[in-house]
Amino acid sequence: MDLAKPWSNPELVRLICEERRTMRGAELVRLISRRFIHNKVSYSKRPFFTLITRAPSATAAAQEPVTTESFNSKVVKPQWIAAIDFKWIRDNKEEVALNIKNRNSNAKLELVLELYEKMLAVQKEVERLRGERNAVANKMKGKLEPSERQKLIDEGKNLKGLMTLEEDMLKHTDELQQEAQCIPNMTHPAVPIGVEDCSTVRKMVGSPHEFSFPVKDHLQLGKELDLFDFDATAEVSGSKFYYLKNEAVMLEMALIDWTLSEVMKRGFIPLTTPELVRASVVEKCGFQPRGDNTQVYSIEGSDQCLIGTAEIPVGGIHMESILTESMLPLKYVAFLIASVRKLVLQALQLGVFIEFTSSARWRCSFYAQQRRVNPIMRNY
């Protein structure tokens, strides 16, 4: 039914005639929508999403990338202010530096600490001037002689530098956030450090199959069985993309259906997600949507990015929300076609862009619930 044409439903026409005198525009639309959904939808009574308390968010409004002029270039401001413990980073400088090295990160720890000290100095001066301004304002509330009032006015004029310092503090904060958000999270002590050969093998199941004939990789098999088409895709999308064909399509759909069915049996709520999200949401999920080494496609002229994993939009469902312990754990499984700016492993002679079907599991829980939640994830 088209809600823009309510006269197509006699019941709604009668409803409008009865209540139009006491309702206007938006109220009437909400009423029509509510009645229509109540009468037509017959899904489970259980709400699809757990009821939550959501705090007001500036990201709900349209956002545009914010830039600030640097010495020789434009620097993109961070889309959000991360809750980073700079004091802990400063007090544990050696440990943080080692973690940056172990994770092969390009984060600039020394620059972060330098910007932090500058911000602290400016912040201290701003707080001092604000205190003086408030003291002058409080003195002017009482009855004063004209000479005394003029003296206080002159003192207030001398505090004009406060506005400039506040602008400087905002600039330092933006620069600090831009650099500090590149520092990786601290690695768990149990995580092995190094290349793949340094990985810890927890368990080996079975053994490699022995074949009596030359083994073909998936590219050879796909070509012989007419499962892939690289030539046509090169004309349509460029090199390193592909079409799936014939039984390969059915196999992919069957695997998706089987995966969703299995995790739904374990209480996961299935989702399909938006393929575009705000850059601020991408940043909050730990990705870097900008820069030379980004793996995220950005939409030019927009503050939106193509997601590379369903975890990003799923993580945004409860963004800036208050979740009570009784609501946890929250378990979702999301399906999407993911696009990532990254080549597959160099072991493949024929490189293709990673544009894959993703079924991502996502759960939210308190740290104390980890021992109860981890078996759920392992038994997936």
C-alpha positions as CSV (number, residue, x, y, z in Angstrom):
1,M,0.0,0.0,0.0
2,D,1.2,3.5,-0.8
3,L,0.9,5.6,2.3
4,A,1.0,8.7,0.1
5,K,-2.4,7.6,-1.2
6,P,-4.4,6.7,1.9
7,W,-7.7,7.0,0.1
8,S,-6.9,3.6,-1.5
9,N,-7.9,2.0,1.8
10,P,-11.6,2.7,2.9
11,E,-10.7,2.1,6.6
12,L,-8.0,4.7,6.5
13,V,-10.3,7.1,4.7
14,R,-12.9,6.8,7.5
15,L,-10.1,7.2,10.1
16,I,-8.9,10.4,8.4
17,C,-12.3,11.9,8.2
18,E,-12.9,11.2,11.9
19,E,-9.6,12.5,13.2
20,R,-8.5,15.1,10.7
21,R,-10.0,17.9,12.8
22,T,-7.7,17.3,15.7
23,M,-4.6,16.2,13.9
24,R,-2.1,17.8,11.6
25,G,0.5,16.8,9.0
26,A,3.2,14.8,10.8
27,E,0.8,13.6,13.5
28,L,-1.6,12.2,10.8
29,V,1.2,10.5,8.9
30,R,2.4,8.8,12.1
31,L,-1.2,7.7,12.9
32,I,-1.7,6.3,9.4
33,S,1.6,4.5,9.5
34,R,1.0,3.1,13.0
35,R,-2.5,1.8,12.1
36,F,-1.3,0.4,8.8
37,I,1.6,-1.5,10.4
38,H,-0.7,-2.8,13.2
39,N,-3.2,-4.1,10.8
40,K,-0.9,-5.6,8.1
41,V,2.2,-6.9,9.8
42,S,2.1,-10.3,11.4
43,Y,5.6,-11.0,12.5
44,S,6.7,-12.4,15.9
45,K,5.7,-10.3,18.9
46,R,9.3,-10.3,20.0
47,P,10.9,-7.0,19.0
48,F,13.6,-7.4,16.4
49,F,16.0,-5.1,18.2
50,T,16.3,-4.9,21.9
51,L,14.8,-1.7,23.3
52,I,17.6,0.7,24.1
53,T,18.1,4.2,25.4
54,R,19.8,6.3,22.8
55,A,21.6,9.5,23.6
56,P,21.3,12.5,21.3
57,S,24.0,12.4,18.6
58,A,25.4,15.0,16.3
59,T,26.1,12.2,13.8
60,A,22.4,11.9,13.2
61,A,22.5,15.1,11.2
62,A,24.2,15.4,7.8
63,Q,27.9,15.6,8.2
64,E,30.6,16.9,5.8
65,P,34.3,16.2,6.1
66,V,35.9,19.0,8.1
67,T,39.3,20.3,7.0
68,T,41.8,22.6,8.6
69,E,44.7,24.4,7.0
70,S,48.1,23.1,8.0
71,F,51.5,24.6,7.1
72,N,51.7,23.2,3.6
73,S,48.6,21.0,3.2
74,K,45.1,20.4,4.4
75,V,44.6,18.1,7.3
76,V,41.3,16.3,7.7
77,K,40.0,16.6,11.2
78,P,38.9,13.4,13.0
79,Q,35.1,12.8,12.8
80,W,34.9,12.1,16.5
81,I,36.8,12.5,19.7
82,A,38.1,9.1,20.9
83,A,38.4,8.4,24.7
84,I,42.2,7.9,24.7
85,D,44.1,7.8,28.0
86,F,47.0,10.0,27.0
87,K,48.3,10.1,30.5
88,W,48.6,6.3,30.5
89,I,50.4,6.4,27.1
90,R,52.8,9.0,28.4
91,D,53.5,7.0,31.6
92,N,54.0,3.8,29.6
93,K,55.8,5.2,26.7
94,E,58.3,2.3,26.2
95,E,55.5,-0.4,26.3
96,V,53.4,1.5,23.8
97,A,56.4,2.0,21.5
98,L,57.1,-1.7,21.6
99,N,53.5,-2.5,20.8
100,I,53.6,-0.1,17.8
101,K,56.7,-1.9,16.6
102,N,55.3,-5.4,17.1
103,R,52.2,-4.5,15.2
104,N,54.1,-2.9,12.3
105,S,52.2,0.4,12.8
106,N,53.2,3.7,11.4
107,A,51.8,5.6,14.4
108,K,54.0,8.5,15.5
109,L,54.2,8.2,19.3
110,E,56.7,11.0,19.8
111,L,54.5,13.4,17.8
112,V,51.4,12.3,19.9
113,L,53.2,13.0,23.1
114,E,54.5,16.4,21.9
115,L,51.0,17.4,20.8
116,Y,49.6,16.2,24.1
117,E,52.0,18.4,26.1
118,K,51.2,21.4,23.9
119,M,47.5,20.8,24.4
120,L,48.0,20.5,28.2
121,A,49.8,23.8,28.3
122,V,47.2,25.7,26.3
123,Q,44.4,24.0,28.3
124,K,46.0,25.2,31.6
125,E,46.2,28.8,30.3
126,V,42.6,28.7,29.0
127,E,41.4,27.5,32.4
128,R,43.3,30.3,34.1
129,L,41.8,32.9,31.9
130,R,38.3,31.4,32.2
131,G,38.7,31.6,36.0
132,E,39.6,35.3,35.8
133,R,36.7,36.0,33.4
134,N,34.2,34.3,35.8
135,A,35.6,36.2,38.7
136,V,35.2,39.5,36.9
137,A,31.6,38.6,35.9
138,N,30.7,37.7,39.5
139,K,32.1,41.0,40.8
140,M,30.0,43.0,38.3
141,K,26.7,41.4,39.6
142,G,26.7,43.5,42.7
143,K,26.2,47.3,43.2
144,L,29.4,49.1,42.1
145,E,30.6,52.6,41.8
146,P,31.0,53.7,38.2
147,S,34.8,53.9,38.6
148,E,34.9,50.3,40.0
149,R,32.6,49.0,37.2
150,Q,34.7,50.6,34.5
151,K,37.8,49.0,36.1
152,L,36.2,45.6,35.9
153,I,35.2,46.3,32.3
154,D,38.8,47.1,31.4
155,E,39.9,43.9,33.1
156,G,37.4,42.0,31.0
157,K,38.7,43.6,27.8
158,N,42.2,42.4,28.7
159,L,40.9,38.8,28.6
160,K,40.2,38.9,24.8
161,G,43.1,36.6,24.3
162,L,40.9,33.8,25.7
163,M,39.1,33.3,22.4
164,T,42.3,32.9,20.5
165,L,43.6,30.4,23.1
166,E,40.4,28.4,22.9
167,E,40.8,28.2,19.1
168,D,44.4,27.1,19.6
169,M,43.2,24.4,22.0
170,L,40.6,23.1,19.5
171,K,43.3,23.0,16.8
172,H,45.7,21.1,19.1
173,T,42.9,18.7,20.1
174,D,42.1,18.0,16.4
175,E,45.8,17.4,15.5
176,L,46.2,15.2,18.6
177,Q,43.2,13.1,17.8
178,Q,44.3,12.7,14.2
179,E,47.6,11.2,15.2
180,A,46.6,9.4,18.4
181,Q,43.8,7.4,16.7
182,C,46.6,5.8,14.6
183,I,48.1,4.2,17.7
184,P,47.0,0.5,17.8
185,N,45.4,-1.1,20.8
186,M,47.7,-2.9,23.2
187,T,48.2,-6.6,22.2
188,H,47.1,-9.3,24.6
189,P,50.2,-10.9,26.2
190,A,49.2,-14.3,24.9
191,V,49.3,-13.2,21.3
192,P,52.4,-14.5,19.5
193,I,54.6,-11.8,17.9
194,G,56.1,-12.0,14.5
195,V,55.2,-13.4,11.0
196,E,53.0,-16.4,10.3
197,D,55.8,-18.8,11.2
198,C,55.7,-17.5,14.8
199,S,52.0,-18.4,15.2
200,T,51.1,-20.8,17.9
201,V,49.4,-24.0,16.7
202,R,46.6,-24.9,19.2
203,K,45.3,-28.0,17.5
204,M,45.7,-30.0,14.3
205,V,42.7,-31.8,12.9
206,G,43.3,-34.4,10.2
207,S,46.1,-34.4,7.7
208,P,46.6,-33.0,4.2
209,H,45.1,-35.2,1.5
210,E,47.3,-37.1,-0.8
211,F,46.3,-37.1,-4.4
212,S,47.4,-39.4,-7.2
213,F,47.0,-36.8,-9.9
214,P,48.2,-33.2,-10.4
215,V,46.2,-30.8,-8.1
216,K,44.5,-27.8,-9.8
217,D,43.8,-24.6,-8.0
218,H,40.4,-22.9,-7.9
219,L,41.2,-20.7,-10.9
220,Q,42.0,-23.6,-13.1
221,L,39.0,-25.5,-12.0
222,G,36.7,-22.5,-12.4
223,K,38.0,-21.9,-16.0
224,E,37.5,-25.5,-17.0
225,L,34.1,-25.8,-15.4
226,D,32.9,-22.4,-16.7
227,L,32.4,-21.0,-13.2
228,F,34.3,-17.7,-13.5
229,D,34.5,-15.0,-16.2
230,F,37.4,-12.6,-16.0
231,D,37.4,-11.4,-19.6
232,A,33.9,-9.9,-19.6
233,T,34.5,-8.3,-16.2
234,A,37.6,-6.6,-17.5
235,E,35.5,-4.8,-20.0
236,V,32.8,-3.9,-17.5
237,S,34.7,-3.1,-14.3
238,G,38.4,-3.3,-15.1
239,S,41.0,-5.9,-14.4
240,K,41.1,-8.1,-11.2
241,F,37.3,-8.4,-10.9
242,Y,35.2,-11.4,-11.9
243,Y,31.8,-12.8,-12.6
244,L,30.6,-16.0,-10.8
245,K,28.7,-18.3,-13.1
246,N,26.6,-21.4,-13.1
247,E,27.1,-23.8,-10.2
248,A,29.5,-21.4,-8.5
249,V,26.5,-19.0,-7.9
250,M,24.4,-21.8,-6.5
251,L,27.3,-23.0,-4.3
252,E,27.7,-19.5,-2.9
253,M,24.0,-19.0,-2.2
254,A,23.9,-22.5,-0.5
255,L,26.8,-21.7,1.7
256,I,25.2,-18.4,2.7
257,D,21.9,-20.1,3.5
258,W,23.6,-22.8,5.5
259,T,25.7,-20.4,7.5
260,L,22.8,-18.2,8.4
261,S,20.7,-21.2,9.3
262,E,23.3,-22.6,11.6
263,V,24.0,-19.5,13.6
264,M,20.3,-18.6,13.9
265,K,19.9,-21.9,15.7
266,R,22.3,-20.6,18.3
267,G,20.3,-17.4,18.9
268,F,22.0,-15.0,16.4
269,I,19.7,-12.4,14.9
270,P,20.2,-12.2,11.1
271,L,20.8,-8.8,9.5
272,T,21.4,-7.3,6.1
273,T,23.2,-4.0,6.5
274,P,23.7,-0.7,4.6
275,E,26.7,-0.8,2.3
276,L,27.4,2.9,2.9
277,V,28.2,4.3,6.4
278,R,29.5,7.6,7.7
279,A,33.3,8.0,8.0
280,S,32.9,8.7,11.7
281,V,31.4,5.2,12.2
282,V,34.2,3.6,10.3
283,E,36.7,5.5,12.6
284,K,34.9,4.4,15.7
285,C,35.2,0.8,14.6
286,G,39.0,1.1,14.4
287,F,39.4,1.6,10.7
288,Q,41.2,4.5,9.0
289,P,39.0,5.7,6.2
290,R,41.5,8.3,5.0
291,G,45.2,8.3,4.1
292,D,47.5,6.6,1.6
293,N,47.2,3.1,3.1
294,T,43.5,3.0,3.6
295,Q,41.6,-0.1,2.6
296,V,38.3,1.8,2.5
297,Y,36.5,3.2,-0.5
298,S,35.3,6.7,0.1
299,I,32.5,8.5,-1.8
300,E,33.9,11.7,-3.2
301,G,32.0,14.8,-2.0
302,S,30.3,12.8,0.7
303,D,31.1,11.8,4.3
304,Q,30.3,8.2,3.4
305,C,32.4,5.0,2.8
306,L,31.8,1.6,1.4
307,I,32.1,-0.9,4.2
308,G,34.6,-3.7,4.0
309,T,33.0,-5.8,6.7
310,A,29.5,-6.1,8.2
311,E,31.0,-5.5,11.7
312,I,31.1,-1.7,10.9
313,P,27.3,-1.1,10.4
314,V,26.4,-3.7,13.0
315,G,28.6,-2.0,15.5
316,G,26.8,1.2,14.8
317,I,23.3,-0.2,15.7
318,H,23.9,0.5,19.4
319,M,26.3,3.4,18.9
320,E,25.8,6.0,21.7
321,S,23.3,3.8,23.4
322,I,23.0,2.6,27.0
323,L,22.8,-1.2,27.3
324,T,21.9,-2.8,30.6
325,E,23.6,-6.0,31.7
326,S,20.3,-7.9,31.4
327,M,20.2,-7.2,27.7
328,L,23.6,-8.8,27.1
329,P,25.0,-10.6,25.2
330,L,23.6,-9.3,21.9
331,K,24.3,-11.7,19.0
332,Y,24.0,-10.7,15.4
333,V,24.9,-12.3,12.1
334,A,25.1,-10.0,9.1
335,F,25.3,-10.7,5.4
336,L,26.6,-8.4,2.8
337,I,28.8,-8.1,-0.3
338,A,32.0,-6.5,1.0
339,S,34.4,-4.3,-1.0
340,V,38.0,-3.8,0.3
341,R,40.8,-1.9,-1.4
342,K,43.3,-4.7,-1.0
343,L,44.9,-7.3,-3.2
344,V,44.6,-11.0,-2.2
345,L,47.7,-12.8,-1.0
346,Q,50.6,-12.6,-3.4
347,A,50.8,-16.3,-3.5
348,L,48.1,-16.2,-6.1
349,Q,49.6,-15.5,-9.5
350,L,46.3,-14.0,-10.8
351,G,45.5,-11.0,-8.5
352,V,41.9,-10.1,-7.9
353,F,40.3,-7.4,-5.8
354,I,38.7,-8.6,-2.6
355,E,35.0,-8.2,-3.4
356,F,33.5,-11.1,-1.4
357,T,30.3,-12.3,0.3
358,S,30.7,-11.8,4.0
359,S,28.8,-13.4,6.8
360,A,30.0,-11.7,10.0
361,R,29.2,-12.7,13.5
362,W,29.0,-9.9,16.1
363,R,28.4,-9.9,19.8
364,C,28.4,-7.3,22.5
365,S,29.0,-8.3,26.1
366,F,30.6,-7.2,29.4
367,Y,34.2,-8.3,29.8
368,A,33.1,-10.4,32.8
369,Q,30.8,-12.4,30.4
370,Q,33.7,-13.4,28.1
371,R,34.0,-16.9,29.5
372,R,30.3,-17.5,29.0
373,V,30.2,-15.9,25.5
374,N,33.4,-17.4,24.0
375,P,32.1,-21.0,24.0
376,I,29.1,-19.7,22.1
377,M,31.4,-18.2,19.4
378,R,33.6,-21.3,19.3
379,N,30.6,-23.6,18.8
380,Y,29.4,-21.6,15.8
